[in-house]
Amino acid sequence: MSNIQVNKLHTLSGHNDCIYALVEGPDPRFFYTGSGDGMVVEWDLDKPKDGRLIAKVAHSVYALEVDKERNLLFIGHNFEGIHVIDLEKSKEIWSLKITDQSIFDIKAIGNELYVGTGDGIIIIIDIEQQSVKKHIKIGKKSIRVFAIDPTKRQLAAGLSDHSIKVFNLTDHSPIHNLEAHNNSVFALGYSPNKSIMVSGGRDAHLKIWETKNYSLQESIVAHMFAINYLSFREDGNYFVTCSMDKSIKVWDSNSLKLLKVIDKARHAGHGTSINKVLWSSYNQQIVSVSDDRNISIWQIEL
């Protein structure tokens, strides 16, 4: 493992339940968290101790997404649907009751919002019209995670049936159905600078797929327990994974070598499952959220 310096900058608290959702803002100086207490909080990386409550809903929030063009924050409200916050005015401007299921992920591209539900349905919403365009039933089990390749205009969905399903964003037609993992797929990401997609899941494996034909390039036993999420650095040269094993791992995207393990014993990391991780494009710091109700901010010197 390489000699990477890790400095824990901040531990932020304020949520009263496990933190499940994490997303970078349209202005990357800010990020947003959502938790089991229904609170959605805005944090400022320049003044991280001053969290600001943006919304409070009745049920858990597993999914958040931003629309950078319109400066909107989409909240996935379990068993209810979505709430839409105007970040400039800091107020809710519309909402849609679209499901009675859990919402595990949301992605926005162009004028469309993709919502993945616990009953295996992708709900496509027209953002301008504020209405549902289409339902696509892609499985019998939960859709856990989305990833978008904006250059090829493709959407990948990781499911609890162990598969990854890839769709054309232009007409929503299916392209590939990958028998990907031995258990639920929780983590998914397209590299910003290479033709690869990385997936991770409850089987603790990382899978590397080339995106021309989606053939499997490599399978890595990456963690002790489930891989909950992954995030690429903005330049695509590195990515981080987080796990139920309470660790964050830093990887080289080119060699696929493990560069650093960040955990409680060595770096005063989280004491319970780490649910989401974000490699900030604002200052290249890493943000992580956990079942321990805390947010950690890390400086990584590569």
N, C-alpha and C positions, 0 to 999 in steps of 0.2 A: 504494500500500500504506500502511496506517495506521501510526501511530507507537506500536507495541507494544514494551514492554520485555521482553527475554528474559534471564533469569539462569540459567546452569547451576549448580545447587547441588551435585550429586554425580556422580561416575563410580564405579560399583560393579563389582567383578570377583570371580571365584570359579569361574565355569563354565569347563570345559575344552573347550567346543565351541560352535558357533553356538547362540544362544538363540532358540527358536521360539515359546514359549508364555508368556503373561502374563495374569494375572487378579487382580482386586481381591478381598480377603478378605471374609468376613462382617462382620468389623470392618474398615472401610475404611482404618484406620491401617496395615494389613498388605497386602502383595501377594505373589504367588507367581510364580516363573519356572520354566520347564522347557526343557531343551536337548538337543542331540545326544549329550551325555555321559550321558544318562539320569538326571541329578540334578534333583530338584525342591527349590527353596530358598525359604524364607520370609524376607521383608524387612520391616523396621519403618521407616515414614517418619519417625518421631521419632528413631530411632537407625539410620540406613540402612546404616552400615558393618558392622553385625553381622548378616550373613546366617546363616540357620540351616538346615541340611540336614534336609528333611522326609522325603524318600524317595530311593532309588536303584534304578533298574530297568535291565534289560539292554539295552534299545533306546532309540532317540530318543523324546523327548516333544514332540509338536507341539501338543497340546491340553490345557488345564486348565479346570476349571469348579468353582464353589463352589455349595453348597446352603446359603443363608443361614439357612433355618429350622432345619436339622438340624446346622449347623456342620460340614459335610463338604467335603472337597476331592476331586474326581474327577480322576484322572490318566489320560490317553489314552496307553497303552503300545503303540507301534507293533508290529504283527505278533502281539500278545498279547491285548489287550483293555483293561479298565479296572481300576484300583486305587482303593480308597476309603479316605481318611485321615480319622480323627476328629481335628479340629483342637484340640479341648480336651485330648485325651489324647496327641496327636502320635503316633498309631500307626495302622497299617493295620488296618481292621476287616473288610473283605471285598474280594474281587476276582472278576472274571468273565472267562473266556477266551471272547471273543465273535467274534473275527475273526483272520485271518492277514494282514490288510491294514493299511496306514497309517490312523491316525485323525487327521483334520485338524481337527475341531471337535467340541465337546460343549456342550450347553445343558441346563440343568435348569429345569423349571417345575412347581410343584405336586409331585405324586408321580412325575413322569416325567422320565427322562433320555434325551435324544436324542443319538445318536452317529453322526457322519458318516464314512463309510469310503472308502477308495481305490477300491472297486469299485462305487460309486454306490448304496450301500444306507444307508438310515436304520435304525438299530437302536434300538428303543424299550425302555427298561428300567424296570421297576417298582422304585422305590427302596426302598420298604418291604419288598417281597417279595424283593428282591435277585435278580431273575430277568428274563429277556428276555420281553417281552410280544408284540413284533411286529417283523417285518422288512418294510421297504417299499423295493422296488427302484425308484429314480427316474431312473436314468440308467446309461449304460455307462461313464462316466468319473467321476473323483473328485468327491466332495462336499467342497468346500474351506472353506465358511464357513456358519454359521447366524446368523440374527437372529430375535428373538422380539418380537412386539407383544403385550404382556400385556393391553392393554385390549380389543383386537379378538380376542384369542386366536388369533393366526396365527403360523405359523413360515415363514420364508423361507430357502431353501437356495441358495447360489451354487455352481455346478459348473464343472468344467474343460471341459464341452461348450459353454461361453459363456452358458448359460442361468441364469435364476433361477426356481425353482419355489416356489410359495406354497401352504401347506396350512392347513386348519382344525385347530386343536389339539384340538377336542372329539371329532371322529371320524376325524381324520387324512385326510380327503378332500381331493383337490387342488382348488385354487381358480383359480390362474393358472399359466401357463407362459410366462415372458417371454423373448423373444429379446433378451438384454440387452446383451452386449458382443461384441467381435470376437475375444476370447480368454478365457482362464480368469477366473472371478470369484473374487477373493480377499477382498474387503472388502464388508461389508454392515452396515447399521445403521438402526434405526427411530429417528426423532427423539422425544425424551421429551415434547415440547410442541407438535408440529405433525404434521399428517397426511401426512408424507413418509417415504420410505425412500431412503437413499443407498447406491449401490453403486459399487465400483471394481474394476479388474482389471488383467490383464497388458497390456491395450491402453492403459494410463495415463490412461483417461478416468474421470471421475466422472459418474454418471447419477443424476438426481433424479426420483423417482417419487411421484406422489400416491397415497395408499393406499386411496382409495375404489374406484377401478377399476384401479389400477396403470398409469395412463397416464404416459408419459414426459413430464416437464416441461422438463428441460434436460439437455444433454450438455456437459461441460466437459473440455477437454484440460488435465489438472491436474498431471501430472508428466512427467518425461522418460522414465521407465521404469515398470515394473509398480507399481501401488498395492497394497501388501501388507495394509493394515488401516486401519480408521478407528475413531474413538471420539468420542462426543458428550460435551460437558460436561453435568453433571447437570441444569442448567436447560434444556438443549436449544438455547440461543442460539448456541452455537459448536460446531464439531467439528474434529478434527485427522485428518490422513492421514499415512501413512508409506510410504516407497517404496524400491524397489531403487536409485533414483537417490541414495540416502544422505541424503535430506532429509525433514524433517517440515514440514507446512504447516498453518497455522491458518486456518479459514474461518468466515465469518459465515453462520449457518444461514438467516437471513431474506433477505439480499441475495445470498447465494452468492458473495460477493466474497472473494478471497484477501487475508488480513490480514497474514500473516507467513510468511517462509521461515526455517527453522532448519536450518543446515547446518554442515559442518566449517569452511569458510572464515571464516564470520562469527561462529559461536558455539561453536567447538570441538566440533562434533557428531560423529556416528559416521563411521567411515572406510569402512564397507561397508554392504551392504543392511540397512535397518531393517525388521524382521519384524513387530513388534507395537508398538502405542502405546496408552496408557491415560490418560484424563483423570480423575485421582483425585477421588473425591467427598469425601475426607477434608480436603484442604487446597487443592484445585483445582490441584495441581501436575500436571505431565505426566511420565509414565514411558515410556521407550522401550527396546527391546531389539534386538540386532543380531547379524549374522554375525560382528562383531568381538569377540564374547564378553562385551561390556560392557553394563551397564545405565546409562542416563543419567536424571537427575531434573532437571526444569526448572521454574522459576517464571515464569509468564507474567503480566505486568501489562497488562490490557486497558484 
